[in-house]
């Protein structure tokens, strides 16, 4: 059984929830008392021709992630604790293994929540949550609890979910994002158990306001988040002070109809020029845009064909810092898998592509996608590859990415198989930049088996 906690789903169920206007959605209320849910996911992944600089050209890992949620409900009050245990095997000194893959026996969620119908007036609903929690807000491009990655993001603080009449909803947060521990090589390799750290050195607050049926059947939303960061003891940072604001218009897919999504974000603030104490501060001016237009055909397979475009600015010449920061967003839906691949993130890129989705049955679904990729700023590192040519002489074209995913419920609602594959034909930049790994191709596959309670 998957439970909706504080407006955001737990664990594996997160990827099954629409990323549209769900702020005011109510799940079927569970019965009072104590309830348990959870999942265990086993993954084998392999890569050949790694596109990221500084890692093994070929690698393979076995990941295991287990999460168990216990929630007690009495009337409009809830209390819950969710443990995540994320481990990996098969890595060596050149493998990209970090706290993104390993986080042993961690209480990612430990919260109290209260539903207060009518607290803000007749017909309104208010849900307040305090403690450790998982968050999936709006498009999840800025604030999310990652599901494809072997570990997830946790947040400690306060959340308010508001639903009013005429389709108005709001999600407001004030949180301290959790820093996963241990984060040293020895601690990660041994999967040591250490409580993740939250502190006033990293603060995230803001939210979004949305209106259903604002333009025909399309919803509209406004978003604002502030991220404040400063050095901690033994933890130098870039001292980010970032304000990100923007808007989104979304018409969800319907059989026999066109759908679309347009989101634009602008980021301003300040950032240090290096990790050194007392480093000079630099003004930030960065942006992001996502556009996709699709059509869902009527028929048994529910096929949908979409054209997609993504732009995230990079840091080019000039006095301002221009590299867009996706904060704590997830990348899987728009861009590519993380894990051993992890080459495409929402920064310094331009992408145009096609995507075909289909669901032949209630147990089987999949998609295939093709994308052409460029650098937004040729002097900056391409996306999350760390491949860079400061002279800009290696051009802008990064390559062609082909991707596919197939999921099948071996036992409906209990056991699901998933296969993911990516083929990257490197463009001129990823072949010719001074620190580009050798080879013309990157091949990535993962096989996943998820058992649910």
LOKOLMI-686052 format. One record per residue (C-alpha): residue in three letters; x, y, z. Coordinates in steps of 0.25 Angstrom, whole numbers, plus 5000, padded with zeros to 4 digits. Layout:
<lodrens>
(ALA, (X, Y, Z));
...
</lodrens>
This chain:
<lodrens>
(UNK, (5000, 5000, 5000));
(UNK, (5006, 5014, 4996));
(UNK, (5002, 5025, 5006));
(UNK, (5002, 5040, 5003));
(UNK, (5010, 5047, 5013));
(UNK, (5009, 5062, 5015));
(UNK, (5004, 5063, 5000));
(UNK, (5016, 5056, 4995));
(UNK, (5017, 5041, 4992));
(UNK, (5027, 5032, 4999));
(UNK, (5038, 5024, 4993));
(UNK, (5035, 5017, 4980));
(UNK, (5021, 5022, 4979));
(UNK, (5027, 5036, 4976));
(UNK, (5030, 5033, 4961));
(UNK, (5015, 5028, 4959));
(UNK, (5009, 5042, 4963));
(UNK, (5007, 5052, 4953));
(UNK, (5016, 5064, 4954));
(UNK, (5005, 5074, 4950));
(UNK, (4995, 5081, 4958));
(UNK, (4994, 5072, 4970));
(UNK, (4996, 5082, 4981));
(UNK, (4982, 5080, 4986));
(UNK, (4980, 5066, 4982));
(UNK, (4975, 5057, 4994));
(UNK, (4978, 5042, 4994));
(UNK, (4968, 5032, 4999));
(UNK, (4969, 5034, 5014));
(UNK, (4975, 5022, 5021));
(UNK, (4968, 5016, 5034));
(UNK, (4972, 5021, 5047));
(UNK, (4983, 5013, 5054));
(UNK, (4997, 5008, 5050));
(UNK, (5000, 5005, 5036));
(UNK, (5013, 5000, 5029));
(UNK, (5018, 5002, 5014));
(UNK, (5031, 5000, 5007));
(UNK, (5039, 4995, 4996));
(UNK, (5052, 4988, 4992));
(UNK, (5059, 4991, 4979));
(UNK, (5070, 4983, 4974));
(UNK, (5078, 4989, 4962));
(UNK, (5089, 4985, 4953));
(UNK, (5095, 4996, 4944));
(UNK, (5107, 4996, 4935));
(UNK, (5113, 5007, 4926));
(UNK, (5124, 5007, 4915));
(UNK, (5130, 5019, 4910));
(UNK, (5127, 5028, 4922));
(UNK, (5125, 5042, 4917));
(UNK, (5128, 5049, 4930));
(UNK, (5143, 5053, 4933));
(UNK, (5150, 5047, 4944));
(UNK, (5144, 5033, 4945));
(UNK, (5146, 5019, 4940));
(UNK, (5143, 5017, 4925));
(UNK, (5135, 5005, 4928));
(UNK, (5128, 5001, 4941));
(UNK, (5117, 4993, 4947));
(UNK, (5110, 4994, 4961));
(UNK, (5099, 4986, 4968));
(UNK, (5090, 4996, 4976));
(UNK, (5080, 4992, 4987));
(UNK, (5070, 5002, 4993));
(UNK, (5060, 4998, 5004));
(UNK, (5050, 5008, 5010));
(UNK, (5040, 5005, 5021));
(UNK, (5030, 5015, 5025));
(UNK, (5022, 5014, 5038));
(UNK, (5010, 5024, 5040));
(UNK, (5000, 5025, 5051));
(UNK, (4987, 5033, 5048));
(UNK, (4977, 5037, 5058));
(UNK, (4966, 5046, 5052));
(UNK, (4973, 5058, 5045));
(UNK, (4986, 5056, 5052));
(UNK, (4998, 5047, 5047));
(UNK, (5011, 5043, 5051));
(UNK, (5021, 5035, 5043));
(UNK, (5035, 5030, 5041));
(UNK, (5042, 5025, 5029));
(UNK, (5055, 5018, 5028));
(UNK, (5063, 5018, 5015));
(UNK, (5075, 5008, 5014));
(UNK, (5083, 5010, 5001));
(UNK, (5096, 5002, 4998));
(UNK, (5104, 4999, 4986));
(UNK, (5114, 4988, 4983));
(UNK, (5125, 4986, 4972));
(UNK, (5131, 5000, 4972));
(UNK, (5146, 5002, 4972));
(UNK, (5155, 5015, 4973));
(UNK, (5150, 5020, 4959));
(UNK, (5136, 5018, 4961));
(UNK, (5126, 5030, 4963));
(UNK, (5121, 5025, 4977));
(UNK, (5117, 5035, 4987));
(UNK, (5106, 5039, 4996));
(UNK, (5097, 5039, 4984));
(UNK, (5098, 5024, 4984));
(UNK, (5100, 5021, 4999));
(UNK, (5092, 5025, 5011));
(UNK, (5091, 5014, 5021));
(UNK, (5079, 5013, 5031));
(UNK, (5075, 5027, 5030));
(UNK, (5061, 5033, 5036));
(UNK, (5059, 5042, 5024));
(UNK, (5045, 5044, 5029));
(UNK, (5040, 5047, 5043));
(UNK, (5029, 5056, 5044));
(UNK, (5016, 5061, 5050));
(UNK, (5004, 5065, 5041));
(UNK, (4991, 5071, 5044));
(UNK, (4979, 5073, 5034));
(UNK, (4971, 5086, 5037));
(UNK, (4959, 5087, 5028));
(UNK, (4952, 5101, 5028));
(UNK, (4964, 5107, 5036));
(UNK, (4966, 5118, 5026));
(UNK, (4951, 5120, 5023));
(UNK, (4939, 5112, 5018));
(UNK, (4943, 5102, 5007));
(UNK, (4958, 5102, 5010));
(UNK, (4967, 5091, 5014));
(UNK, (4980, 5093, 5021));
(UNK, (4990, 5082, 5024));
(UNK, (5002, 5086, 5033));
(UNK, (5014, 5077, 5034));
(UNK, (5027, 5078, 5043));
(UNK, (5039, 5070, 5044));
(UNK, (5047, 5062, 5034));
(UNK, (5040, 5060, 5021));
(UNK, (5041, 5057, 5006));
(UNK, (5036, 5067, 4996));
(UNK, (5032, 5067, 4982));
(UNK, (5027, 5081, 4978));
(UNK, (5021, 5085, 4964));
(UNK, (5029, 5080, 4953));
(UNK, (5040, 5075, 4962));
(UNK, (5051, 5082, 4954));
(UNK, (5055, 5090, 4967));
(UNK, (5050, 5083, 4979));
(UNK, (5049, 5068, 4979));
(UNK, (5052, 5055, 4986));
(UNK, (5059, 5047, 4975));
(UNK, (5054, 5033, 4972));
(UNK, (5063, 5028, 4961));
(UNK, (5076, 5031, 4969));
(UNK, (5079, 5020, 4979));
(UNK, (5078, 5031, 4990));
(UNK, (5067, 5042, 4992));
(UNK, (5066, 5056, 4997));
(UNK, (5061, 5059, 5011));
(UNK, (5057, 5072, 5016));
(UNK, (5055, 5077, 5031));
(UNK, (5045, 5088, 5034));
(UNK, (5031, 5092, 5032));
(UNK, (5021, 5091, 5021));
(UNK, (5007, 5096, 5018));
(UNK, (4998, 5091, 5007));
(UNK, (4986, 5100, 5005));
(UNK, (4974, 5097, 4996));
(UNK, (4963, 5108, 4993));
(UNK, (4951, 5109, 4984));
(UNK, (4952, 5111, 4969));
(UNK, (4964, 5102, 4968));
(UNK, (4974, 5110, 4976));
(UNK, (4985, 5103, 4983));
(UNK, (4998, 5106, 4990));
(UNK, (5010, 5099, 4995));
(UNK, (5019, 5107, 5005));
(UNK, (5032, 5102, 5011));
(UNK, (5043, 5106, 5021));
(UNK, (5053, 5095, 5022));
(UNK, (5068, 5091, 5024));
(UNK, (5071, 5081, 5013));
(UNK, (5078, 5069, 5019));
(UNK, (5093, 5067, 5015));
(UNK, (5095, 5052, 5014));
(UNK, (5105, 5046, 5023));
(UNK, (5116, 5040, 5023));
(UNK, (5121, 5047, 5011));
(UNK, (5136, 5043, 5012));
(UNK, (5141, 5032, 5003));
(UNK, (5144, 5022, 5014));
(UNK, (5130, 5024, 5021));
(UNK, (5123, 5023, 5007));
(UNK, (5131, 5010, 5004));
(UNK, (5128, 5004, 5017));
(UNK, (5113, 5009, 5017));
(UNK, (5115, 5014, 5031));
(UNK, (5102, 5018, 5039));
(UNK, (5102, 5033, 5042));
(UNK, (5090, 5042, 5043));
(UNK, (5089, 5052, 5032));
(UNK, (5092, 5066, 5036));
(UNK, (5083, 5078, 5035));
(UNK, (5087, 5092, 5040));
(UNK, (5085, 5107, 5037));
(UNK, (5097, 5106, 5028));
(UNK, (5087, 5102, 5017));
(UNK, (5073, 5107, 5016));
(UNK, (5062, 5106, 5006));
(UNK, (5049, 5113, 5006));
(UNK, (5038, 5118, 4997));
(UNK, (5027, 5110, 4990));
(UNK, (5017, 5111, 4978));
(UNK, (5003, 5116, 4976));
(UNK, (4994, 5109, 4965));
(UNK, (4981, 5111, 4959));
(UNK, (4974, 5099, 4952));
(UNK, (4966, 5102, 4939));
(UNK, (4973, 5116, 4938));
(UNK, (4973, 5115, 4923));
(UNK, (4963, 5105, 4917));
(UNK, (4967, 5092, 4924));
(UNK, (4981, 5097, 4926));
(UNK, (4986, 5100, 4940));
(UNK, (4996, 5111, 4943));
(UNK, (5005, 5113, 4954));
(UNK, (5015, 5123, 4960));
(UNK, (5028, 5118, 4967));
(UNK, (5038, 5125, 4976));
(UNK, (5050, 5118, 4984));
(UNK, (5061, 5124, 4992));
(UNK, (5073, 5116, 4995));
(UNK, (5084, 5121, 5005));
(UNK, (5097, 5114, 5008));
(UNK, (5109, 5117, 5016));
(UNK, (5122, 5110, 5020));
(UNK, (5121, 5100, 5032));
(UNK, (5132, 5094, 5040));
(UNK, (5141, 5086, 5031));
(UNK, (5131, 5089, 5020));
(UNK, (5135, 5100, 5010));
(UNK, (5124, 5104, 5000));
(UNK, (5121, 5114, 4989));
(UNK, (5113, 5122, 4999));
(UNK, (5101, 5122, 4989));
(UNK, (5090, 5132, 4992));
(UNK, (5080, 5129, 4980));
(UNK, (5066, 5134, 4977));
(UNK, (5059, 5126, 4967));
(UNK, (5045, 5130, 4962));
(UNK, (5036, 5127, 4950));
(UNK, (5024, 5121, 4945));
(UNK, (5018, 5109, 4938));
(UNK, (5006, 5106, 4929));
(UNK, (5001, 5091, 4928));
(UNK, (4991, 5084, 4920));
(UNK, (4991, 5069, 4924));
(UNK, (4991, 5058, 4914));
(UNK, (4977, 5053, 4909));
(UNK, (4973, 5043, 4899));
(UNK, (4971, 5049, 4886));
(UNK, (4976, 5063, 4890));
(UNK, (4988, 5072, 4890));
(UNK, (4995, 5074, 4902));
(UNK, (5006, 5084, 4906));
(UNK, (5015, 5089, 4917));
(UNK, (5023, 5102, 4917));
(UNK, (5032, 5106, 4929));
(UNK, (5041, 5118, 4930));
(UNK, (5050, 5121, 4942));
(UNK, (5060, 5132, 4945));
(UNK, (5071, 5132, 4956));
(UNK, (5078, 5143, 4962));
(UNK, (5086, 5146, 4975));
(UNK, (5101, 5144, 4978));
(UNK, (5111, 5133, 4979));
(UNK, (5126, 5132, 4983));
(UNK, (5136, 5131, 4972));
(UNK, (5143, 5119, 4979));
(UNK, (5142, 5110, 4992));
(UNK, (5153, 5119, 4998));
(UNK, (5149, 5126, 5011));
(UNK, (5147, 5141, 5007));
(UNK, (5146, 5138, 4992));
(UNK, (5140, 5150, 4984));
(UNK, (5125, 5150, 4982));
(UNK, (5119, 5150, 4968));
(UNK, (5105, 5154, 4964));
(UNK, (5097, 5142, 4958));
(UNK, (5088, 5144, 4945));
(UNK, (5083, 5130, 4940));
(UNK, (5071, 5124, 4934));
(UNK, (5064, 5112, 4930));
(UNK, (5052, 5108, 4920));
(UNK, (5045, 5095, 4917));
(UNK, (5035, 5094, 4906));
(UNK, (5028, 5081, 4901));
(UNK, (5016, 5079, 4892));
(UNK, (5010, 5065, 4891));
(UNK, (4998, 5058, 4885));
(UNK, (4992, 5045, 4891));
(UNK, (4985, 5036, 4881));
(UNK, (4972, 5029, 4885));
(UNK, (4975, 5014, 4885));
(UNK, (4978, 5002, 4893));
(UNK, (4993, 5005, 4895));
(UNK, (4990, 5020, 4899));
(UNK, (5002, 5025, 4890));
(UNK, (5007, 5039, 4892));
(UNK, (5017, 5046, 4883));
(UNK, (5023, 5059, 4888));
(UNK, (5033, 5069, 4884));
(UNK, (5042, 5075, 4895));
(UNK, (5052, 5086, 4897));
(UNK, (5060, 5090, 4909));
(UNK, (5070, 5101, 4912));
(UNK, (5078, 5104, 4924));
(UNK, (5088, 5115, 4924));
(UNK, (5103, 5113, 4926));
(UNK, (5115, 5122, 4931));
(UNK, (5120, 5130, 4919));
(UNK, (5129, 5142, 4918));
(UNK, (5125, 5154, 4926));
(UNK, (5124, 5159, 4940));
(UNK, (5112, 5151, 4944));
(UNK, (5111, 5136, 4948));
(UNK, (5102, 5130, 4938));
(UNK, (5101, 5115, 4941));
(UNK, (5087, 5111, 4945));
(UNK, (5086, 5103, 4958));
(UNK, (5074, 5093, 4959));
(UNK, (5075, 5094, 4974));
(UNK, (5069, 5080, 4979));
(UNK, (5062, 5076, 4966));
(UNK, (5061, 5063, 4959));
(UNK, (5066, 5060, 4945));
(UNK, (5060, 5047, 4941));
(UNK, (5047, 5051, 4935));
(UNK, (5053, 5062, 4926));
(UNK, (5067, 5058, 4923));
(UNK, (5073, 5044, 4926));
(UNK, (5076, 5034, 4937));
(UNK, (5086, 5038, 4948));
(UNK, (5094, 5026, 4954));
(UNK, (5106, 5022, 4946));
(UNK, (5102, 5031, 4935));
(UNK, (5098, 5044, 4942));
(UNK, (5104, 5052, 4930));
(UNK, (5092, 5061, 4927));
(UNK, (5087, 5071, 4938));
(UNK, (5079, 5084, 4937));
(UNK, (5091, 5093, 4935));
(UNK, (5098, 5099, 4922));
(UNK, (5091, 5091, 4912));
(UNK, (5081, 5093, 4900));
(UNK, (5073, 5080, 4896));
(UNK, (5063, 5078, 4885));
(UNK, (5056, 5064, 4884));
(UNK, (5045, 5055, 4882));
(UNK, (5038, 5045, 4891));
(UNK, (5029, 5033, 4889));
(UNK, (5021, 5027, 4901));
(UNK, (5012, 5015, 4901));
(UNK, (5005, 5006, 4911));
(UNK, (5000, 4993, 4904));
(UNK, (4994, 4988, 4916));
(UNK, (4992, 4992, 4931));
(UNK, (5004, 4984, 4934));
(UNK, (5013, 4989, 4923));
(UNK, (5018, 5003, 4919));
(UNK, (5030, 5009, 4913));
(UNK, (5036, 5021, 4905));
(UNK, (5047, 5024, 4895));
(UNK, (5054, 5037, 4893));
(UNK, (5063, 5044, 4884));
(UNK, (5071, 5057, 4887));
(UNK, (5081, 5066, 4881));
(UNK, (5089, 5073, 4891));
(UNK, (5098, 5086, 4891));
(UNK, (5105, 5095, 4901));
(UNK, (5098, 5108, 4905));
(UNK, (5112, 5114, 4908));
(UNK, (5123, 5108, 4900));
(UNK, (5134, 5112, 4911));
(UNK, (5127, 5105, 4922));
(UNK, (5126, 5090, 4926));
(UNK, (5115, 5083, 4918));
(UNK, (5104, 5080, 4928));
(UNK, (5109, 5070, 4939));
(UNK, (5120, 5064, 4931));
(UNK, (5131, 5073, 4936));
(UNK, (5137, 5073, 4922));
(UNK, (5141, 5087, 4919));
(UNK, (5149, 5095, 4908));
(UNK, (5151, 5109, 4914));
(UNK, (5156, 5114, 4901));
(UNK, (5142, 5111, 4894));
(UNK, (5149, 5105, 4882));
(UNK, (5143, 5091, 4884));
(UNK, (5129, 5096, 4879));
(UNK, (5115, 5095, 4885));
(UNK, (5110, 5082, 4880));
(UNK, (5110, 5071, 4891));
(UNK, (5104, 5059, 4883));
(UNK, (5092, 5051, 4880));
(UNK, (5085, 5043, 4892));
(UNK, (5076, 5032, 4890));
(UNK, (5068, 5026, 4902));
(UNK, (5058, 5015, 4905));
(UNK, (5051, 5010, 4917));
(UNK, (5041, 4998, 4919));
(UNK, (5034, 4994, 4932));
(UNK, (5026, 4982, 4934));
(UNK, (5018, 4978, 4947));
(UNK, (5022, 4963, 4949));
(UNK, (5012, 4963, 4960));
(UNK, (5002, 4974, 4960));
(UNK, (5005, 4985, 4971));
(UNK, (5015, 4976, 4977));
(UNK, (5027, 4973, 4968));
(UNK, (5031, 4981, 4956));
(UNK, (5043, 4980, 4946));
(UNK, (5049, 4992, 4939));
(UNK, (5060, 4993, 4928));
(UNK, (5067, 5006, 4925));
(UNK, (5076, 5008, 4913));
(UNK, (5084, 5021, 4908));
(UNK, (5093, 5022, 4896));
(UNK, (5101, 5035, 4894));
(UNK, (5107, 5038, 4881));
(UNK, (5118, 5048, 4885));
(UNK, (5118, 5061, 4878));
(UNK, (5130, 5069, 4875));
(UNK, (5131, 5076, 4888));
(UNK, (5130, 5063, 4896));
(UNK, (5141, 5057, 4887));
(UNK, (5150, 5069, 4885));
(UNK, (5150, 5077, 4899));
(UNK, (5164, 5076, 4906));
(UNK, (5159, 5067, 4917));
(UNK, (5148, 5059, 4909));
(UNK, (5149, 5044, 4912));
(UNK, (5154, 5036, 4900));
(UNK, (5143, 5029, 4891));
(UNK, (5132, 5033, 4882));
(UNK, (5120, 5025, 4889));
(UNK, (5115, 5024, 4903));
(UNK, (5106, 5012, 4906));
(UNK, (5098, 5010, 4919));
(UNK, (5088, 5000, 4924));
(UNK, (5081, 4997, 4937));
(UNK, (5072, 4985, 4941));
(UNK, (5063, 4988, 4953));
(UNK, (5054, 4979, 4961));
(UNK, (5045, 4986, 4971));
(UNK, (5037, 4978, 4982));
(UNK, (5026, 4986, 4989));
(UNK, (5019, 4983, 5003));
</lodrens>
